[in-house]
Every structure is written in structure tokens, then in C-alpha cells.
Amino acid sequence: MQQRSSTVQEPPGAVPAYRPTPPPAWQPRTDPAPLLPDAEPLRVLGTDAVADADPALLLRLYAELIRGRRYNAQATALTKQGRLAVYPSTTGQEACEIAAALALEERDWLFPSYRDTLAAVARGLDPVQALTLLRGDWHTGYDPHEHRIAPLCTPLATQLPHAVGLAHAARLKGDDVVALAMVGDGGTSEGDFHEALNFAAVWQAPVVFFVQNNGFAISVPLAKQTAAPSLAHKAVGYGMPGRLVDGNDAVAVHQVLTEAVARARRGGGPTLVEAITYRIDAHTNADDATRYRAAGEVETWRAHDPILILERELTERGLLDEDGKRAAAEAAETMAADLRERMNAEPVLDPMDLFSHVYAEQTAQLREQAAQLRAELDAEGEA
């Protein structure tokens, strides 16, 4: 017998027979069963599992949600007053934003998209600094290294490979660091999403991918982006676990993200978490959402508001009364008033900052442009 391969033998001169399955040498690299997400999004509020939740955590989540809702309303108002060029609201998605910030340790890194200013604020960033980019005043508005928050990312999904690179480098250096990268459902249609997941799984990088599936990529519904059973199922193709969670259940989101971060920190590799949520407001203040979705759909989601379902649980358990609600609202209003006052102040800007932080050493072309602008500014000042 002439051996044609290491696994299949055929008689000399015979045409290889059609085989409906791969030869025996083929083996799955990973058992897919443990990687598959649950059939239904995980919920904690309104289930027996909530009895195990820490009351202090529940109250902190509530206070942050109230503050986050007021932050979204104030930032939206600032766009109407001309103080912000644009604002992508997360009203209705606050549970995802808050949980993402609280699931991380101080040494970890957050990689937000342009919509995730609330997550940055919940992590401790000054609200004015979080909005500086959206006002057009500065490249980012804060020091990423100081806060361990990467710059708000306006190109879709490009922050995901950055998160993988940082997480992989941290592991090589022996640093106990996890990166959590946030992205919308629209971002999962970008090539950067797939490249990031593939690299993260191959390298077993300590990174968590957090997809906020709010139903629409601007005006494009999810059904026109993917035929997958869920976005969480995409994890299996790359060899990482996929988790599906109710994105309006702040406790459930916090639990799933905390578990994914802990898994990454102990060397278990990346996780893809999909949170099912909904943006109540339009894509941005420049968008007219009535052109592509019905008012009834929005009202249905208002009944599953993340604040209402947590408030109901806290009230039923005797953890929250009218005084507690009032205190949370007053703290949020104090934050909004401070934000409004500081954003209403005219910023002092230096046009020469356009050339700062582009290259460590300016190129000849940049030096020429800077000199030209300086000459024009000096001439203007003399006039």
C-alpha cells in the first residue's frame, strides 16, 4: 500500500474516495460547549438571585444611576445651548456604563467609545474633562495615564486592538492589569472588532470586550448587521466565552463584568460580554430617531428603565425610602449645576496647541505650518 498522507491510505493509482468528514488528524482546538452564551440574558433583579446581592453595592449602583441620568440630561442640554458640538447620550444605558466603571480595579484600564463619557465619569474622571473632546477644545481633555482611561474613541472599534495590545503588554511585563474595552453593536461590524478578538484569544490577553447592544447602529437595526443568534455567540468562533446579560439590570451587568475581569486577571483569557439594552435618546443630538423607529418601541423600553427596576427592588427590600431618593437626586443636581457653571465659562484656548502631542519631535512640515500660524496670529494681534 502506498501511503498518500499520514492519516489516509489508498491503493496505488486509485482516486481518493470522497469522505464526508475531515480525516482523523483534524481535531477541534477548543470544546465549543463551555464557550456558548446562555439562551437568555442573565437577570438578577426580580429573581431569587438578588437575595445574595450586597445591599451596599445596590445602593451605590442606584446613586450612580441617578447621577448618570442627570449627567446625560445636562450634557444634552449643553448641546442645545451651543456649549457642546455633539453629545451621544447613554440615557437608558446607564446600567452598562456604571457597571463597567465599577467592575474595574484602580490599576485596570478602561477603553471607551465616543458614547461612553458616563463610564469615564463614573470611574472618577472630571465631567468637564470628559466632555472637552465633544466641545472641540482639546485632543482628549484628560491624561489617559493618570486616570487609566484611554482617549474617547470616535472611530468605530479602533480602541479594541489598542486594549488588546495594552493587556498583552501588561501580561508580558508581569503587571496585574486587565483592560475593559467598550463598543456598540455597530462596532461589531468593523474589521477591528474581529482582529481584536482573534489576537486576544490567541494571546490569551487579559481583556474584556463589552458590547452594548442598544438595537441600532445609528439608523441600522441589528438584524441588518448580523444573522448570528446573538453578538455573544461571535465569541465562540474566536475561542473565548460569550456572556449574554440584561443590560438594564445593573446588578447582573456588574456581576458578569466582575466575573469576566477576575477570569482575565487570573490568566483565563478574554471574554466577550453582550448587554441587551436600548438608547432612549437619539444617536446624537444631530440625529432624528423618529425616522427609523416607532414611539411605541421607545415607550416599551421605558418600562424596563434601569433606574426604575433597581429602585423597585430597593424599595421592596426596605433599603430605599423617600429621603434616600431625595438625597440621591440632590447629589446629582449638585453635580449638574457644577458642570453647567464650568461649561458655560468661555475656554481659553491656544491655537498653537494644534501642533502639540502629534509627534515627540515635530516634523519639518509641522514646524513650517506652526511658524505660518504664529505669524498670522502675531499679525492679527498687531492689527
C-alpha positions as CSV (number, residue, x, y, z in Angstrom):
1,M,0.0,0.0,0.0
2,Q,1.3,3.4,-0.9
3,Q,0.8,6.0,1.9
4,R,-0.7,9.2,0.5
5,S,-0.8,11.0,3.8
6,S,-0.2,10.4,7.5
7,T,-3.8,9.6,8.1
8,V,-5.4,8.2,4.9
9,Q,-4.2,5.3,2.7
10,E,-5.4,4.4,-0.8
11,P,-4.5,1.7,-3.3
12,P,-1.8,2.7,-5.8
13,G,-3.4,4.7,-8.7
14,A,-6.8,4.9,-7.0
15,V,-8.8,8.1,-7.0
16,P,-9.2,9.1,-3.3
17,A,-12.7,8.4,-2.2
18,Y,-15.0,11.3,-1.1
19,R,-15.0,11.5,2.6
20,P,-17.9,13.4,4.2
21,T,-15.9,14.2,7.3
22,P,-12.3,15.5,7.8
23,P,-9.5,13.0,8.1
24,P,-8.8,11.8,11.6
25,A,-6.0,14.2,12.1
26,W,-8.5,17.0,12.4
27,Q,-9.5,17.8,16.0
28,P,-11.3,20.8,17.5
29,R,-8.8,23.1,19.2
30,T,-11.4,24.0,21.8
31,D,-14.6,22.4,23.0
32,P,-17.2,25.0,22.0
33,A,-19.9,24.0,24.6
34,P,-18.4,25.9,27.6
35,L,-18.0,29.0,25.4
36,L,-21.6,29.3,24.3
37,P,-23.7,32.0,26.0
38,D,-26.9,31.2,27.8
39,A,-30.1,31.1,25.8
40,E,-31.5,34.1,27.7
41,P,-29.8,37.2,29.0
42,L,-28.8,36.9,32.7
43,R,-31.0,38.7,35.1
44,V,-30.7,39.3,38.8
45,L,-33.2,41.9,39.7
46,G,-36.7,40.4,40.1
47,T,-35.2,36.9,40.6
48,D,-34.2,34.8,43.7
49,A,-30.6,35.6,42.9
50,V,-31.0,39.2,44.1
51,A,-31.1,38.0,47.7
52,D,-27.4,37.4,47.5
53,A,-26.6,40.9,46.3
54,D,-24.7,43.2,48.6
55,P,-27.0,46.0,49.9
56,A,-24.2,48.5,49.8
57,L,-23.5,47.7,46.2
58,L,-27.2,48.0,45.3
59,L,-27.3,51.5,46.9
60,R,-24.1,52.6,45.3
61,L,-25.4,51.5,41.9
62,Y,-28.6,53.4,42.5
63,A,-26.9,56.6,43.4
64,E,-24.6,56.3,40.4
65,L,-27.5,55.6,38.1
66,I,-29.4,58.7,39.3
67,R,-26.2,60.8,38.8
68,G,-25.7,59.3,35.4
69,R,-29.2,60.1,34.2
70,R,-28.8,63.7,35.3
71,Y,-25.4,63.9,33.7
72,N,-26.9,62.7,30.4
73,A,-29.7,65.3,30.6
74,Q,-27.3,68.1,31.4
75,A,-24.9,67.2,28.6
76,T,-27.8,67.0,26.2
77,A,-29.0,70.5,27.3
78,L,-25.5,71.9,26.7
79,T,-25.6,70.9,23.1
80,K,-28.9,72.8,22.7
81,Q,-27.2,75.8,24.2
82,G,-24.2,75.6,21.9
83,R,-21.8,74.6,24.6
84,L,-21.2,71.2,23.1
85,A,-20.7,70.4,19.4
86,V,-22.3,67.0,19.8
87,Y,-23.3,64.6,22.6
88,P,-24.1,60.8,22.2
89,S,-26.4,60.2,25.1
90,T,-26.5,57.0,27.1
91,T,-29.9,57.6,28.6
92,G,-31.4,54.1,29.1
93,Q,-28.0,52.5,29.0
94,E,-26.7,53.9,32.4
95,A,-26.6,50.4,34.0
96,C,-24.0,49.3,31.4
97,E,-21.9,52.5,31.8
98,I,-21.9,52.4,35.6
99,A,-21.2,48.6,35.9
100,A,-18.3,48.9,33.5
101,A,-16.6,51.5,35.7
102,L,-17.3,49.8,39.0
103,A,-16.1,46.3,37.8
104,L,-12.5,47.5,37.4
105,E,-9.8,47.9,39.9
106,E,-7.8,51.2,40.1
107,R,-4.9,49.6,38.3
108,D,-7.0,48.4,35.3
109,W,-7.6,50.3,32.1
110,L,-10.9,51.4,30.5
111,F,-11.1,51.8,26.7
112,P,-14.3,53.7,26.0
113,S,-16.0,54.6,22.7
114,Y,-17.3,58.1,22.0
115,R,-20.6,57.2,23.7
116,D,-19.0,56.2,27.0
117,T,-18.3,59.5,28.7
118,L,-20.6,58.4,31.6
119,A,-18.4,55.3,32.2
120,A,-15.4,57.6,32.4
121,V,-17.1,59.9,34.8
122,A,-18.2,57.0,37.0
123,R,-14.6,55.9,37.1
124,G,-13.7,59.2,38.6
125,L,-13.0,61.5,35.6
126,D,-14.0,65.2,36.0
127,P,-17.2,65.6,33.9
128,V,-15.8,68.7,32.3
129,Q,-12.7,66.9,31.2
130,A,-14.9,64.0,29.8
131,L,-16.7,66.5,27.6
132,T,-13.8,68.6,26.4
133,L,-13.3,66.5,23.3
134,L,-17.0,66.8,22.4
135,R,-16.8,70.6,22.8
136,G,-13.9,70.6,20.4
137,D,-11.5,72.3,22.8
138,W,-8.7,69.7,23.0
139,H,-7.5,66.4,21.7
140,T,-8.9,64.4,24.6
141,G,-9.3,66.6,27.7
142,Y,-7.5,64.4,30.2
143,D,-4.4,62.5,30.9
144,P,-5.1,58.9,30.0
145,H,-2.2,57.6,32.1
146,E,-3.4,59.5,35.2
147,H,-6.9,58.0,35.1
148,R,-6.2,54.8,33.3
149,I,-8.9,55.7,30.8
150,A,-7.9,55.6,27.1
151,P,-9.0,58.6,25.0
152,L,-12.6,58.6,24.0
153,C,-12.6,56.8,20.6
154,T,-14.7,58.3,17.8
155,P,-13.6,55.9,15.0
156,L,-15.7,52.8,15.5
157,A,-13.9,49.9,17.3
158,T,-10.3,51.1,16.8
159,Q,-10.0,51.1,20.6
160,L,-10.4,47.3,20.7
161,P,-7.0,46.4,19.2
162,H,-5.4,49.1,21.5
163,A,-7.0,47.4,24.5
164,V,-5.6,44.0,23.4
165,G,-2.1,45.5,22.9
166,L,-2.1,47.1,26.3
167,A,-3.4,44.0,28.1
168,H,-0.9,41.7,26.3
169,A,2.0,44.0,27.1
170,A,0.9,44.2,30.7
171,R,0.9,40.4,31.0
172,L,4.4,40.2,29.4
173,K,5.7,42.7,31.9
174,G,4.1,40.8,34.8
175,D,1.7,43.6,35.6
176,D,-1.6,42.5,37.3
177,V,-3.8,44.6,34.9
178,V,-7.0,44.0,33.0
179,A,-8.3,46.1,30.1
180,L,-12.1,46.5,29.6
181,A,-13.0,47.7,26.1
182,M,-16.5,49.1,25.4
183,V,-18.1,49.0,21.9
184,G,-21.6,49.3,20.5
185,D,-23.4,46.8,18.4
186,G,-22.5,48.8,15.2
187,G,-18.8,48.5,16.1
188,T,-19.0,44.7,15.9
189,S,-19.4,45.0,12.1
190,E,-16.0,46.7,11.9
191,G,-12.8,44.7,11.0
192,D,-11.1,46.0,14.1
193,F,-13.6,44.1,16.2
194,H,-12.7,40.7,14.6
195,E,-9.0,41.4,14.6
196,A,-9.0,42.3,18.3
197,L,-10.9,39.2,19.3
198,N,-8.7,36.9,17.3
199,F,-5.5,38.4,18.7
200,A,-6.9,38.4,22.3
201,A,-7.9,34.8,22.2
202,V,-4.6,33.6,20.6
203,W,-2.5,35.5,23.1
204,Q,-4.9,34.8,26.0
205,A,-4.7,38.5,26.7
206,P,-6.4,39.8,30.0
207,V,-9.1,41.8,28.2
208,V,-12.9,42.0,28.4
209,F,-14.9,43.1,25.4
210,F,-18.1,44.7,26.4
211,V,-20.7,45.2,23.7
212,Q,-23.6,47.5,24.5
213,N,-26.3,46.2,22.1
214,N,-28.7,49.1,22.0
215,G,-30.5,47.9,18.9
216,F,-29.3,50.4,16.3
217,A,-26.1,51.5,14.7
218,I,-27.4,55.0,14.1
219,S,-30.4,54.0,12.0
220,V,-29.4,50.5,11.1
221,P,-31.1,47.8,13.2
222,L,-29.2,44.8,14.4
223,A,-30.9,42.4,12.0
224,K,-29.3,44.2,9.1
225,Q,-25.8,43.8,10.6
226,T,-25.7,40.1,11.6
227,A,-27.6,36.9,11.3
228,A,-25.9,35.4,14.4
229,P,-28.1,34.1,17.2
230,S,-26.5,36.9,19.4
231,L,-23.4,39.0,19.3
232,A,-22.2,37.0,22.3
233,H,-22.2,33.9,20.0
234,K,-19.4,35.5,18.0
235,A,-17.0,34.8,20.8
236,V,-17.1,31.1,20.1
237,G,-15.6,31.5,16.7
238,Y,-12.5,33.0,18.3
239,G,-12.2,30.6,21.2
240,M,-13.4,32.7,24.1
241,P,-16.5,32.6,26.3
242,G,-19.5,34.6,25.3
243,R,-21.8,36.0,28.0
244,L,-25.3,37.5,27.5
245,V,-26.8,39.8,30.1
246,D,-29.7,42.1,30.6
247,G,-28.1,45.5,30.1
248,N,-30.7,47.3,32.1
249,D,-30.2,45.2,35.1
250,A,-27.3,47.0,36.8
251,V,-26.6,44.2,39.3
252,A,-26.5,41.5,36.6
253,V,-24.2,43.6,34.4
254,H,-21.9,44.3,37.4
255,Q,-21.8,40.6,38.2
256,V,-21.0,39.4,34.7
257,L,-18.3,42.0,34.1
258,T,-16.7,41.4,37.6
259,E,-16.5,37.7,36.8
260,A,-15.0,38.3,33.4
261,V,-12.4,40.7,34.8
262,A,-11.5,38.2,37.6
263,R,-11.2,35.5,35.0
264,A,-8.9,37.6,32.8
265,R,-6.8,38.6,35.9
266,R,-6.1,35.0,36.9
267,G,-4.9,34.1,33.4
268,G,-8.1,32.7,31.9
269,G,-8.0,34.9,28.8
270,P,-10.6,37.2,27.2
271,T,-14.4,37.2,27.4
272,L,-17.0,38.8,25.2
273,V,-20.0,40.2,27.1
274,E,-23.1,41.4,25.2
275,A,-25.5,43.6,27.2
276,I,-29.0,43.9,25.8
277,T,-30.1,47.5,26.3
278,Y,-31.7,50.4,24.5
279,R,-30.8,54.1,23.9
280,I,-33.9,56.1,24.7
281,D,-32.5,59.3,23.1
282,A,-31.4,59.6,19.5
283,H,-28.0,58.5,18.3
284,T,-26.7,62.0,19.0
285,N,-28.3,65.5,19.1
286,A,-27.8,65.7,15.3
287,D,-30.0,62.6,14.7
288,D,-33.7,62.2,14.2
289,A,-34.6,58.8,15.6
290,T,-38.3,59.1,14.6
291,R,-37.3,58.4,11.0
292,Y,-36.3,54.8,11.8
293,R,-38.0,53.7,15.0
294,A,-41.6,53.9,16.4
295,A,-42.5,55.8,19.5
296,G,-44.2,52.7,20.9
297,E,-40.9,50.8,20.8
298,V,-39.3,53.5,22.9
299,E,-42.1,53.5,25.4
300,T,-41.9,49.7,25.8
301,W,-38.3,50.1,26.8
302,R,-39.1,52.9,29.2
303,A,-41.0,50.3,31.3
304,H,-37.7,48.4,31.6
305,D,-35.8,51.5,32.7
306,P,-32.6,50.6,34.7
307,I,-33.4,53.1,37.4
308,L,-37.0,52.0,37.9
309,I,-36.3,48.3,38.2
310,L,-33.4,48.9,40.7
311,E,-35.5,51.4,42.6
312,R,-38.4,49.0,42.9
313,E,-36.1,46.3,44.3
314,L,-34.5,48.6,46.8
315,T,-37.9,49.9,47.9
316,E,-39.4,46.4,48.4
317,R,-36.4,45.4,50.4
318,G,-36.6,48.4,52.7
319,L,-33.2,49.7,51.6
320,L,-34.5,52.9,50.0
321,D,-37.1,55.4,51.2
322,E,-38.2,58.9,50.1
323,D,-35.3,60.5,52.0
324,G,-32.8,58.3,50.2
325,K,-34.3,59.1,46.8
326,R,-34.2,62.8,47.6
327,A,-30.6,62.6,48.7
328,A,-29.5,60.9,45.5
329,A,-31.4,63.4,43.4
330,E,-29.9,66.3,45.3
331,A,-26.4,65.0,44.9
332,A,-27.0,64.5,41.1
333,E,-28.4,68.1,40.9
334,T,-25.3,69.5,42.6
335,M,-23.1,67.7,40.0
336,A,-25.2,69.0,37.1
337,A,-25.1,72.6,38.5
338,D,-21.3,72.5,38.8
339,L,-21.0,71.0,35.3
340,R,-23.3,73.6,33.8
341,E,-21.4,76.5,35.5
342,R,-18.0,75.4,34.4
343,M,-19.1,74.5,30.8
344,N,-20.7,78.0,30.5
345,A,-17.3,79.6,31.1
346,E,-15.6,80.6,27.9
347,P,-12.5,78.4,27.5
348,V,-9.1,80.0,27.0
349,L,-7.6,78.2,24.0
350,D,-4.2,78.5,22.4
351,P,-4.3,77.8,18.6
352,M,-0.7,76.6,18.8
353,D,-1.9,73.6,20.7
354,L,-2.9,72.2,17.3
355,F,0.8,71.2,17.0
356,S,1.2,69.7,20.4
357,H,1.3,66.0,21.1
358,V,1.3,65.0,17.4
359,Y,4.9,63.8,17.3
360,A,7.6,63.6,20.0
361,E,9.7,65.7,17.7
362,Q,7.9,67.9,15.2
363,T,8.4,67.1,11.5
364,A,9.7,69.8,9.2
365,Q,6.2,70.2,7.7
366,L,4.7,70.7,11.1
367,R,7.3,73.3,12.0
368,E,6.6,75.2,8.8
369,Q,2.9,75.1,9.5
370,A,3.3,76.2,13.1
371,A,5.5,79.1,12.0
372,Q,2.9,80.2,9.5
373,L,0.2,80.1,12.1
374,R,2.3,82.0,14.6
375,A,3.0,84.7,12.0
376,E,-0.7,85.1,11.3
377,L,-1.6,85.3,15.0
378,D,1.1,87.9,15.6
379,A,-0.2,89.9,12.6
380,E,-3.7,89.7,14.0
381,G,-2.6,90.9,17.4
382,E,-0.8,93.9,15.9
383,A,-3.8,94.8,13.9
